[in-house]
Amino acid sequence: ARGFQAALQPVKRSLEILRELFGAEETLRIWLNTPHPELDGATSLDTILNGTAFAVSRLLGNARQGVPL
């Protein structure tokens, strides 16, 4: 549905970047389920499920471009 497209865009972008950086699905799942200090110790998956997928997308986009944390 169109109403979900905007909310799903950062999730899609995050998964695209993760696949580009890590390739293997298992590594991608590990990254999503590991607590991250830039997310206040939350996992990326929890952050996405809590409605703040943009934070994960921004974190990955910055890492991909070499922007320091």
PyMOL Python script that loads the backbone (N, CA, C, O; Angstrom):
from pymol import cmd

cmd.read_pdbstr("""\
ATOM      1  N   ALA A   1       0.834  -1.181   0.000  1.00  0.00           N
ATOM      2  CA  ALA A   1       0.000   0.000   0.000  1.00  0.00           C
ATOM      3  C   ALA A   1       0.880   1.246   0.000  1.00  0.00           C
ATOM      4  O   ALA A   1       1.984   1.247   0.544  1.00  0.00           O
ATOM      5  N   ARG A   2       0.376   2.286  -0.611  1.00  0.00           N
ATOM      6  CA  ARG A   2       1.139   3.537  -0.703  1.00  0.00           C
ATOM      7  C   ARG A   2       1.474   4.119   0.669  1.00  0.00           C
ATOM      8  O   ARG A   2       2.533   4.720   0.848  1.00  0.00           O
ATOM      9  N   GLY A   3       0.584   3.945   1.621  1.00  0.00           N
ATOM     10  CA  GLY A   3       0.803   4.495   2.949  1.00  0.00           C
ATOM     11  C   GLY A   3       2.034   3.930   3.651  1.00  0.00           C
ATOM     12  O   GLY A   3       2.608   4.586   4.521  1.00  0.00           O
ATOM     13  N   PHE A   4       2.438   2.733   3.284  1.00  0.00           N
ATOM     14  CA  PHE A   4       3.591   2.094   3.908  1.00  0.00           C
ATOM     15  C   PHE A   4       4.903   2.388   3.197  1.00  0.00           C
ATOM     16  O   PHE A   4       5.970   2.154   3.766  1.00  0.00           O
ATOM     17  N   GLN A   5       4.856   2.886   1.987  1.00  0.00           N
ATOM     18  CA  GLN A   5       6.065   3.066   1.186  1.00  0.00           C
ATOM     19  C   GLN A   5       7.096   3.969   1.857  1.00  0.00           C
ATOM     20  O   GLN A   5       8.279   3.628   1.891  1.00  0.00           O
ATOM     21  N   ALA A   6       6.674   5.099   2.384  1.00  0.00           N
ATOM     22  CA  ALA A   6       7.619   6.027   3.016  1.00  0.00           C
ATOM     23  C   ALA A   6       8.253   5.400   4.253  1.00  0.00           C
ATOM     24  O   ALA A   6       9.447   5.583   4.493  1.00  0.00           O
ATOM     25  N   ALA A   7       7.478   4.670   5.034  1.00  0.00           N
ATOM     26  CA  ALA A   7       8.002   4.041   6.249  1.00  0.00           C
ATOM     27  C   ALA A   7       8.966   2.897   5.931  1.00  0.00           C
ATOM     28  O   ALA A   7       9.904   2.644   6.686  1.00  0.00           O
ATOM     29  N   LEU A   8       8.736   2.216   4.824  1.00  0.00           N
ATOM     30  CA  LEU A   8       9.577   1.078   4.463  1.00  0.00           C
ATOM     31  C   LEU A   8      10.855   1.478   3.717  1.00  0.00           C
ATOM     32  O   LEU A   8      11.783   0.675   3.628  1.00  0.00           O
ATOM     33  N   GLN A   9      10.918   2.677   3.191  1.00  0.00           N
ATOM     34  CA  GLN A   9      12.084   3.104   2.416  1.00  0.00           C
ATOM     35  C   GLN A   9      13.391   3.007   3.207  1.00  0.00           C
ATOM     36  O   GLN A   9      14.365   2.474   2.675  1.00  0.00           O
ATOM     37  N   PRO A  10      13.463   3.504   4.470  1.00  0.00           N
ATOM     38  CA  PRO A  10      14.730   3.364   5.196  1.00  0.00           C
ATOM     39  C   PRO A  10      15.089   1.904   5.509  1.00  0.00           C
ATOM     40  O   PRO A  10      16.268   1.565   5.601  1.00  0.00           O
ATOM     41  N   VAL A  11      14.095   1.056   5.670  1.00  0.00           N
ATOM     42  CA  VAL A  11      14.350  -0.363   5.896  1.00  0.00           C
ATOM     43  C   VAL A  11      14.966  -0.964   4.641  1.00  0.00           C
ATOM     44  O   VAL A  11      15.958  -1.689   4.717  1.00  0.00           O
ATOM     45  N   LYS A  12      14.390  -0.668   3.509  1.00  0.00           N
ATOM     46  CA  LYS A  12      14.905  -1.162   2.229  1.00  0.00           C
ATOM     47  C   LYS A  12      16.329  -0.676   1.994  1.00  0.00           C
ATOM     48  O   LYS A  12      17.202  -1.449   1.599  1.00  0.00           O
ATOM     49  N   ARG A  13      16.554   0.603   2.240  1.00  0.00           N
ATOM     50  CA  ARG A  13      17.890   1.174   2.039  1.00  0.00           C
ATOM     51  C   ARG A  13      18.895   0.502   2.968  1.00  0.00           C
ATOM     52  O   ARG A  13      20.011   0.191   2.550  1.00  0.00           O
ATOM     53  N   SER A  14      18.513   0.277   4.219  1.00  0.00           N
ATOM     54  CA  SER A  14      19.411  -0.382   5.175  1.00  0.00           C
ATOM     55  C   SER A  14      19.778  -1.777   4.705  1.00  0.00           C
ATOM     56  O   SER A  14      20.948  -2.157   4.758  1.00  0.00           O
ATOM     57  N   LEU A  15      18.812  -2.538   4.252  1.00  0.00           N
ATOM     58  CA  LEU A  15      19.083  -3.896   3.783  1.00  0.00           C
ATOM     59  C   LEU A  15      19.964  -3.893   2.538  1.00  0.00           C
ATOM     60  O   LEU A  15      20.824  -4.760   2.388  1.00  0.00           O
ATOM     61  N   GLU A  16      19.760  -2.939   1.654  1.00  0.00           N
ATOM     62  CA  GLU A  16      20.607  -2.831   0.457  1.00  0.00           C
ATOM     63  C   GLU A  16      22.057  -2.555   0.841  1.00  0.00           C
ATOM     64  O   GLU A  16      22.978  -3.169   0.304  1.00  0.00           O
ATOM     65  N   ILE A  17      22.251  -1.628   1.772  1.00  0.00           N
ATOM     66  CA  ILE A  17      23.614  -1.292   2.197  1.00  0.00           C
ATOM     67  C   ILE A  17      24.255  -2.478   2.915  1.00  0.00           C
ATOM     68  O   ILE A  17      25.425  -2.782   2.682  1.00  0.00           O
ATOM     69  N   LEU A  18      23.502  -3.148   3.783  1.00  0.00           N
ATOM     70  CA  LEU A  18      24.037  -4.311   4.489  1.00  0.00           C
ATOM     71  C   LEU A  18      24.447  -5.406   3.514  1.00  0.00           C
ATOM     72  O   LEU A  18      25.500  -6.022   3.680  1.00  0.00           O
ATOM     73  N   ARG A  19      23.640  -5.648   2.520  1.00  0.00           N
ATOM     74  CA  ARG A  19      23.993  -6.670   1.524  1.00  0.00           C
ATOM     75  C   ARG A  19      25.253  -6.267   0.762  1.00  0.00           C
ATOM     76  O   ARG A  19      26.101  -7.108   0.463  1.00  0.00           O
ATOM     77  N   GLU A  20      25.367  -4.994   0.454  1.00  0.00           N
ATOM     78  CA  GLU A  20      26.549  -4.493  -0.246  1.00  0.00           C
ATOM     79  C   GLU A  20      27.801  -4.640   0.628  1.00  0.00           C
ATOM     80  O   GLU A  20      28.852  -5.053   0.139  1.00  0.00           O
ATOM     81  N   LEU A  21      27.691  -4.304   1.912  1.00  0.00           N
ATOM     82  CA  LEU A  21      28.843  -4.335   2.802  1.00  0.00           C
ATOM     83  C   LEU A  21      29.221  -5.747   3.247  1.00  0.00           C
ATOM     84  O   LEU A  21      30.404  -6.080   3.303  1.00  0.00           O
ATOM     85  N   PHE A  22      28.229  -6.576   3.563  1.00  0.00           N
ATOM     86  CA  PHE A  22      28.498  -7.877   4.158  1.00  0.00           C
ATOM     87  C   PHE A  22      28.231  -9.063   3.241  1.00  0.00           C
ATOM     88  O   PHE A  22      28.870 -10.106   3.381  1.00  0.00           O
ATOM     89  N   GLY A  23      27.313  -8.921   2.320  1.00  0.00           N
ATOM     90  CA  GLY A  23      27.007 -10.000   1.397  1.00  0.00           C
ATOM     91  C   GLY A  23      26.222 -11.146   2.013  1.00  0.00           C
ATOM     92  O   GLY A  23      25.054 -11.341   1.678  1.00  0.00           O
ATOM     93  N   ALA A  24      26.834 -11.896   2.896  1.00  0.00           N
ATOM     94  CA  ALA A  24      26.219 -13.100   3.451  1.00  0.00           C
ATOM     95  C   ALA A  24      25.028 -12.766   4.349  1.00  0.00           C
ATOM     96  O   ALA A  24      25.104 -11.877   5.196  1.00  0.00           O
ATOM     97  N   GLU A  25      23.945 -13.482   4.152  1.00  0.00           N
ATOM     98  CA  GLU A  25      22.729 -13.270   4.935  1.00  0.00           C
ATOM     99  C   GLU A  25      22.971 -13.487   6.427  1.00  0.00           C
ATOM    100  O   GLU A  25      22.424 -12.759   7.255  1.00  0.00           O
ATOM    101  N   GLU A  26      23.780 -14.475   6.774  1.00  0.00           N
ATOM    102  CA  GLU A  26      24.054 -14.760   8.185  1.00  0.00           C
ATOM    103  C   GLU A  26      24.764 -13.573   8.841  1.00  0.00           C
ATOM    104  O   GLU A  26      24.439 -13.205   9.970  1.00  0.00           O
ATOM    105  N   THR A  27      25.721 -12.979   8.146  1.00  0.00           N
ATOM    106  CA  THR A  27      26.434 -11.817   8.670  1.00  0.00           C
ATOM    107  C   THR A  27      25.481 -10.635   8.822  1.00  0.00           C
ATOM    108  O   THR A  27      25.561  -9.886   9.796  1.00  0.00           O
ATOM    109  N   LEU A  28      24.601 -10.477   7.875  1.00  0.00           N
ATOM    110  CA  LEU A  28      23.592  -9.418   7.924  1.00  0.00           C
ATOM    111  C   LEU A  28      22.707  -9.593   9.163  1.00  0.00           C
ATOM    112  O   LEU A  28      22.440  -8.624   9.873  1.00  0.00           O
ATOM    113  N   ARG A  29      22.258 -10.806   9.422  1.00  0.00           N
ATOM    114  CA  ARG A  29      21.417 -11.079  10.597  1.00  0.00           C
ATOM    115  C   ARG A  29      22.176 -10.820  11.895  1.00  0.00           C
ATOM    116  O   ARG A  29      21.616 -10.287  12.852  1.00  0.00           O
ATOM    117  N   ILE A  30      23.454 -11.201  11.924  1.00  0.00           N
ATOM    118  CA  ILE A  30      24.258 -10.948  13.125  1.00  0.00           C
ATOM    119  C   ILE A  30      24.350  -9.444  13.374  1.00  0.00           C
ATOM    120  O   ILE A  30      24.167  -8.994  14.505  1.00  0.00           O
ATOM    121  N   TRP A  31      24.630  -8.670  12.336  1.00  0.00           N
ATOM    122  CA  TRP A  31      24.745  -7.220  12.487  1.00  0.00           C
ATOM    123  C   TRP A  31      23.428  -6.628  12.987  1.00  0.00           C
ATOM    124  O   TRP A  31      23.432  -5.772  13.872  1.00  0.00           O
ATOM    125  N   LEU A  32      22.312  -7.070  12.434  1.00  0.00           N
ATOM    126  CA  LEU A  32      21.012  -6.547  12.840  1.00  0.00           C
ATOM    127  C   LEU A  32      20.684  -6.854  14.300  1.00  0.00           C
ATOM    128  O   LEU A  32      19.934  -6.112  14.934  1.00  0.00           O
ATOM    129  N   ASN A  33      21.237  -7.937  14.835  1.00  0.00           N
ATOM    130  CA  ASN A  33      20.910  -8.378  16.189  1.00  0.00           C
ATOM    131  C   ASN A  33      21.989  -8.084  17.226  1.00  0.00           C
ATOM    132  O   ASN A  33      21.905  -8.560  18.358  1.00  0.00           O
ATOM    133  N   THR A  34      22.996  -7.309  16.851  1.00  0.00           N
ATOM    134  CA  THR A  34      24.065  -6.939  17.772  1.00  0.00           C
ATOM    135  C   THR A  34      23.816  -5.523  18.293  1.00  0.00           C
ATOM    136  O   THR A  34      23.571  -4.612  17.502  1.00  0.00           O
ATOM    137  N   PRO A  35      23.874  -5.326  19.609  1.00  0.00           N
ATOM    138  CA  PRO A  35      23.702  -3.971  20.153  1.00  0.00           C
ATOM    139  C   PRO A  35      24.757  -3.016  19.576  1.00  0.00           C
ATOM    140  O   PRO A  35      25.915  -3.387  19.386  1.00  0.00           O
ATOM    141  N   HIS A  36      24.334  -1.798  19.310  1.00  0.00           N
ATOM    142  CA  HIS A  36      25.222  -0.803  18.696  1.00  0.00           C
ATOM    143  C   HIS A  36      25.282   0.447  19.576  1.00  0.00           C
ATOM    144  O   HIS A  36      24.243   0.986  19.958  1.00  0.00           O
ATOM    145  N   PRO A  37      26.491   0.909  19.900  1.00  0.00           N
ATOM    146  CA  PRO A  37      26.604   2.094  20.762  1.00  0.00           C
ATOM    147  C   PRO A  37      25.969   3.354  20.169  1.00  0.00           C
ATOM    148  O   PRO A  37      25.476   4.202  20.913  1.00  0.00           O
ATOM    149  N   GLU A  38      25.974   3.484  18.867  1.00  0.00           N
ATOM    150  CA  GLU A  38      25.369   4.663  18.228  1.00  0.00           C
ATOM    151  C   GLU A  38      23.844   4.639  18.273  1.00  0.00           C
ATOM    152  O   GLU A  38      23.186   5.632  17.962  1.00  0.00           O
ATOM    153  N   LEU A  39      23.297   3.503  18.661  1.00  0.00           N
ATOM    154  CA  LEU A  39      21.843   3.371  18.810  1.00  0.00           C
ATOM    155  C   LEU A  39      21.488   3.220  20.283  1.00  0.00           C
ATOM    156  O   LEU A  39      20.497   2.579  20.631  1.00  0.00           O
ATOM    157  N   ASP A  40      22.304   3.816  21.141  1.00  0.00           N
ATOM    158  CA  ASP A  40      22.118   3.753  22.601  1.00  0.00           C
ATOM    159  C   ASP A  40      22.081   2.319  23.121  1.00  0.00           C
ATOM    160  O   ASP A  40      21.353   2.006  24.062  1.00  0.00           O
ATOM    161  N   GLY A  41      22.875   1.457  22.493  1.00  0.00           N
ATOM    162  CA  GLY A  41      22.959   0.073  22.934  1.00  0.00           C
ATOM    163  C   GLY A  41      21.866  -0.832  22.410  1.00  0.00           C
ATOM    164  O   GLY A  41      21.864  -2.030  22.692  1.00  0.00           O
ATOM    165  N   ALA A  42      20.944  -0.280  21.656  1.00  0.00           N
ATOM    166  CA  ALA A  42      19.875  -1.104  21.064  1.00  0.00           C
ATOM    167  C   ALA A  42      20.418  -1.817  19.827  1.00  0.00           C
ATOM    168  O   ALA A  42      21.424  -1.404  19.250  1.00  0.00           O
ATOM    169  N   THR A  43      19.748  -2.875  19.437  1.00  0.00           N
ATOM    170  CA  THR A  43      20.114  -3.528  18.180  1.00  0.00           C
ATOM    171  C   THR A  43      19.473  -2.752  17.025  1.00  0.00           C
ATOM    172  O   THR A  43      18.506  -2.013  17.211  1.00  0.00           O
ATOM    173  N   SER A  44      20.025  -2.937  15.860  1.00  0.00           N
ATOM    174  CA  SER A  44      19.442  -2.286  14.688  1.00  0.00           C
ATOM    175  C   SER A  44      18.038  -2.814  14.415  1.00  0.00           C
ATOM    176  O   SER A  44      17.146  -2.058  14.030  1.00  0.00           O
ATOM    177  N   LEU A  45      17.850  -4.113  14.615  1.00  0.00           N
ATOM    178  CA  LEU A  45      16.525  -4.690  14.390  1.00  0.00           C
ATOM    179  C   LEU A  45      15.500  -4.090  15.343  1.00  0.00           C
ATOM    180  O   LEU A  45      14.396  -3.742  14.922  1.00  0.00           O
ATOM    181  N   ASP A  46      15.849  -3.963  16.626  1.00  0.00           N
ATOM    182  CA  ASP A  46      14.927  -3.346  17.585  1.00  0.00           C
ATOM    183  C   ASP A  46      14.631  -1.895  17.213  1.00  0.00           C
ATOM    184  O   ASP A  46      13.497  -1.432  17.336  1.00  0.00           O
ATOM    185  N   THR A  47      15.649  -1.190  16.762  1.00  0.00           N
ATOM    186  CA  THR A  47      15.474   0.206  16.359  1.00  0.00           C
ATOM    187  C   THR A  47      14.506   0.303  15.190  1.00  0.00           C
ATOM    188  O   THR A  47      13.632   1.170  15.173  1.00  0.00           O
ATOM    189  N   ILE A  48      14.657  -0.573  14.225  1.00  0.00           N
ATOM    190  CA  ILE A  48      13.748  -0.596  13.070  1.00  0.00           C
ATOM    191  C   ILE A  48      12.327  -0.918  13.527  1.00  0.00           C
ATOM    192  O   ILE A  48      11.375  -0.244  13.135  1.00  0.00           O
ATOM    193  N   LEU A  49      12.190  -1.949  14.356  1.00  0.00           N
ATOM    194  CA  LEU A  49      10.856  -2.371  14.799  1.00  0.00           C
ATOM    195  C   LEU A  49      10.182  -1.343  15.706  1.00  0.00           C
ATOM    196  O   LEU A  49       8.957  -1.326  15.825  1.00  0.00           O
ATOM    197  N   ASN A  50      10.976  -0.490  16.343  1.00  0.00           N
ATOM    198  CA  ASN A  50      10.423   0.563  17.190  1.00  0.00           C
ATOM    199  C   ASN A  50      10.045   1.811  16.407  1.00  0.00           C
ATOM    200  O   ASN A  50       9.662   2.825  16.992  1.00  0.00           O
ATOM    201  N   GLY A  51      10.151   1.738  15.093  1.00  0.00           N
ATOM    202  CA  GLY A  51       9.690   2.838  14.248  1.00  0.00           C
ATOM    203  C   GLY A  51      10.728   3.893  13.929  1.00  0.00           C
ATOM    204  O   GLY A  51      10.388   4.955  13.407  1.00  0.00           O
ATOM    205  N   THR A  52      11.990   3.621  14.233  1.00  0.00           N
ATOM    206  CA  THR A  52      13.026   4.598  13.913  1.00  0.00           C
ATOM    207  C   THR A  52      14.054   4.010  12.952  1.00  0.00           C
ATOM    208  O   THR A  52      15.262   4.105  13.170  1.00  0.00           O
ATOM    209  N   ALA A  53      13.549   3.408  11.894  1.00  0.00           N
ATOM    210  CA  ALA A  53      14.408   2.795  10.876  1.00  0.00           C
ATOM    211  C   ALA A  53      15.336   3.816  10.236  1.00  0.00           C
ATOM    212  O   ALA A  53      16.416   3.458   9.766  1.00  0.00           O
ATOM    213  N   PHE A  54      14.934   5.078  10.211  1.00  0.00           N
ATOM    214  CA  PHE A  54      15.781   6.095   9.605  1.00  0.00           C
ATOM    215  C   PHE A  54      17.130   6.188  10.326  1.00  0.00           C
ATOM    216  O   PHE A  54      18.149   6.460   9.690  1.00  0.00           O
ATOM    217  N   ALA A  55      17.150   5.965  11.644  1.00  0.00           N
ATOM    218  CA  ALA A  55      18.408   6.025  12.397  1.00  0.00           C
ATOM    219  C   ALA A  55      19.391   4.961  11.914  1.00  0.00           C
ATOM    220  O   ALA A  55      20.587   5.227  11.801  1.00  0.00           O
ATOM    221  N   VAL A  56      18.897   3.771  11.633  1.00  0.00           N
ATOM    222  CA  VAL A  56      19.741   2.684  11.138  1.00  0.00           C
ATOM    223  C   VAL A  56      20.205   3.006   9.719  1.00  0.00           C
ATOM    224  O   VAL A  56      21.374   2.819   9.382  1.00  0.00           O
ATOM    225  N   SER A  57      19.298   3.482   8.908  1.00  0.00           N
ATOM    226  CA  SER A  57      19.635   3.843   7.533  1.00  0.00           C
ATOM    227  C   SER A  57      20.709   4.931   7.503  1.00  0.00           C
ATOM    228  O   SER A  57      21.647   4.857   6.709  1.00  0.00           O
ATOM    229  N   ARG A  58      20.574   5.925   8.355  1.00  0.00           N
ATOM    230  CA  ARG A  58      21.552   7.014   8.423  1.00  0.00           C
ATOM    231  C   ARG A  58      22.900   6.486   8.909  1.00  0.00           C
ATOM    232  O   ARG A  58      23.939   6.847   8.357  1.00  0.00           O
ATOM    233  N   LEU A  59      22.894   5.638   9.933  1.00  0.00           N
ATOM    234  CA  LEU A  59      24.117   5.045  10.460  1.00  0.00           C
ATOM    235  C   LEU A  59      24.866   4.279   9.368  1.00  0.00           C
ATOM    236  O   LEU A  59      26.074   4.448   9.203  1.00  0.00           O
ATOM    237  N   LEU A  60      24.155   3.450   8.635  1.00  0.00           N
ATOM    238  CA  LEU A  60      24.774   2.667   7.570  1.00  0.00           C
ATOM    239  C   LEU A  60      25.240   3.545   6.411  1.00  0.00           C
ATOM    240  O   LEU A  60      26.320   3.339   5.857  1.00  0.00           O
ATOM    241  N   GLY A  61      24.417   4.519   6.053  1.00  0.00           N
ATOM    242  CA  GLY A  61      24.800   5.425   4.968  1.00  0.00           C
ATOM    243  C   GLY A  61      26.069   6.188   5.310  1.00  0.00           C
ATOM    244  O   GLY A  61      26.944   6.354   4.460  1.00  0.00           O
ATOM    245  N   ASN A  62      26.175   6.653   6.550  1.00  0.00           N
ATOM    246  CA  ASN A  62      27.379   7.353   6.982  1.00  0.00           C
ATOM    247  C   ASN A  62      28.594   6.432   6.967  1.00  0.00           C
ATOM    248  O   ASN A  62      29.672   6.829   6.526  1.00  0.00           O
ATOM    249  N   ALA A  63      28.422   5.200   7.449  1.00  0.00           N
ATOM    250  CA  ALA A  63      29.520   4.228   7.462  1.00  0.00           C
ATOM    251  C   ALA A  63      29.982   3.931   6.034  1.00  0.00           C
ATOM    252  O   ALA A  63      31.181   3.844   5.771  1.00  0.00           O
ATOM    253  N   ARG A  64      29.056   3.782   5.144  1.00  0.00           N
ATOM    254  CA  ARG A  64      29.365   3.488   3.744  1.00  0.00           C
ATOM    255  C   ARG A  64      30.162   4.618   3.103  1.00  0.00           C
ATOM    256  O   ARG A  64      31.037   4.377   2.272  1.00  0.00           O
ATOM    257  N   GLN A  65      29.849   5.867   3.501  1.00  0.00           N
ATOM    258  CA  GLN A  65      30.525   7.022   2.926  1.00  0.00           C
ATOM    259  C   GLN A  65      31.768   7.429   3.703  1.00  0.00           C
ATOM    260  O   GLN A  65      32.457   8.375   3.321  1.00  0.00           O
ATOM    261  N   GLY A  66      32.060   6.718   4.798  1.00  0.00           N
ATOM    262  CA  GLY A  66      33.237   7.011   5.585  1.00  0.00           C
ATOM    263  C   GLY A  66      33.096   8.203   6.515  1.00  0.00           C
ATOM    264  O   GLY A  66      34.095   8.781   6.943  1.00  0.00           O
ATOM    265  N   VAL A  67      31.867   8.573   6.829  1.00  0.00           N
ATOM    266  CA  VAL A  67      31.613   9.678   7.752  1.00  0.00           C
ATOM    267  C   VAL A  67      31.866   9.166   9.170  1.00  0.00           C
ATOM    268  O   VAL A  67      31.279   8.162   9.576  1.00  0.00           O
ATOM    269  N   PRO A  68      32.729   9.839   9.925  1.00  0.00           N
ATOM    270  CA  PRO A  68      33.010   9.367  11.294  1.00  0.00           C
ATOM    271  C   PRO A  68      31.789   9.465  12.192  1.00  0.00           C
ATOM    272  O   PRO A  68      30.926  10.323  12.006  1.00  0.00           O
ATOM    273  N   LEU A  69      31.734   8.570  13.167  1.00  0.00           N
ATOM    274  CA  LEU A  69      30.604   8.546  14.104  1.00  0.00           C
ATOM    275  C   LEU A  69      30.651   9.677  15.075  1.00  0.00           C
ATOM    276  O   LEU A  69      29.771   9.796  15.927  1.00  0.00           O
TER     277      LEU A  69
END
""", "prot")
cmd.dss("prot")
cmd.show_as("cartoon", "prot")
cmd.util.cbc("prot")
cmd.orient("prot")
